[in-house]
């Protein structure tokens, strides 16, 4: 299990704050049958019914949003990270 750096922890905290402020929520979750990887549908902050997919692969989270596609910390990944951490299922 890899320890998060102080900078990554700061990025997560800022992104989670944005998620909470903008009322971003998890709309659903499941597992990919073939790989066993977990995925989450996370609502967009725009509120126009758009959702992004956050994929959990090992210890990494990948998001389909524009920021996530550039490997930047996004509010969707931060929300999923916080959810998994509260369930004691990650890092």
C-alpha positions in Angstrom: 0.0 0.0 0.0 1.5 3.3 -1.2 1.5 6.2 1.2 0.1 9.4 -0.2 2.4 12.4 -0.4 1.6 15.6 1.4 0.9 17.3 -1.9 -1.5 14.6 -3.1 -3.2 14.8 0.3 -3.6 18.6 -0.2 -5.0 18.0 -3.7 -7.5 15.5 -2.5 -8.6 17.8 0.3 -9.1 20.7 -2.1 -11.0 18.5 -4.6 -13.2 17.0 -1.9 -14.0 20.5 -0.7 -15.1 21.5 -4.2 -17.2 18.3 -4.5 -19.0 19.0 -1.3 -19.5 22.7 -2.1 -20.9 21.9 -5.6 -23.1 19.0 -4.3 -21.4 16.4 -6.4 -22.7 13.0 -5.5 -22.2 9.3 -6.3 -25.1 8.1 -8.4 -24.2 4.4 -8.5 -21.5 1.8 -8.3 -20.7 -1.7 -9.4 -18.0 -4.1 -10.4 -16.7 -5.1 -13.9 -17.4 -8.8 -14.1 -14.3 -9.6 -16.2 -11.7 -7.8 -14.1 -13.4 -7.4 -10.7 -12.5 -3.7 -10.8 -15.0 -1.4 -9.0 -16.5 1.6 -10.8 -18.6 4.5 -9.7 -21.0 6.8 -11.6 -20.4 10.3 -10.2 -22.7 13.2 -11.0 -21.3 16.3 -12.7 -21.4 19.6 -10.9 -23.1 21.1 -13.9 -26.4 19.5 -12.8 -27.4 18.7 -16.4 -27.6 15.0 -15.9 -24.1 14.3 -16.9 -22.1 11.7 -15.0 -18.5 10.6 -15.0 -17.1 7.2 -14.5 -14.4 6.7 -11.8 -12.7 3.3 -12.2 -10.8 1.8 -9.3 -7.8 -0.2 -10.6 -5.6 -1.5 -7.8 -4.6 1.5 -5.8 -5.3 4.0 -8.6 -8.5 5.9 -9.4 -9.2 7.0 -13.0 -11.9 9.5 -14.0 -13.5 10.1 -17.4 -13.9 13.9 -16.7 -11.7 16.4 -18.6 -9.4 16.9 -15.6 -9.2 13.2 -14.9 -8.3 12.5 -18.6 -5.2 14.7 -18.0 -4.5 12.9 -14.7 -5.3 15.9 -12.6 -7.0 15.5 -9.2 -10.7 16.0 -9.8 -13.6 16.3 -7.4 -15.1 13.0 -8.7 -12.0 11.0 -7.8 -11.7 12.8 -4.5 -15.3 11.9 -3.6 -14.8 8.2 -4.5 -11.5 8.2 -2.6 -13.3 9.6 0.5 -16.1 7.1 0.1 -13.7 4.1 -0.1 -11.6 5.4 2.8 -14.7 5.7 4.9 -15.5 2.1 4.1 -11.9 1.1 4.9 -11.6 -0.5 1.5 -8.6 1.5 0.2 -5.2 2.8 0.9 
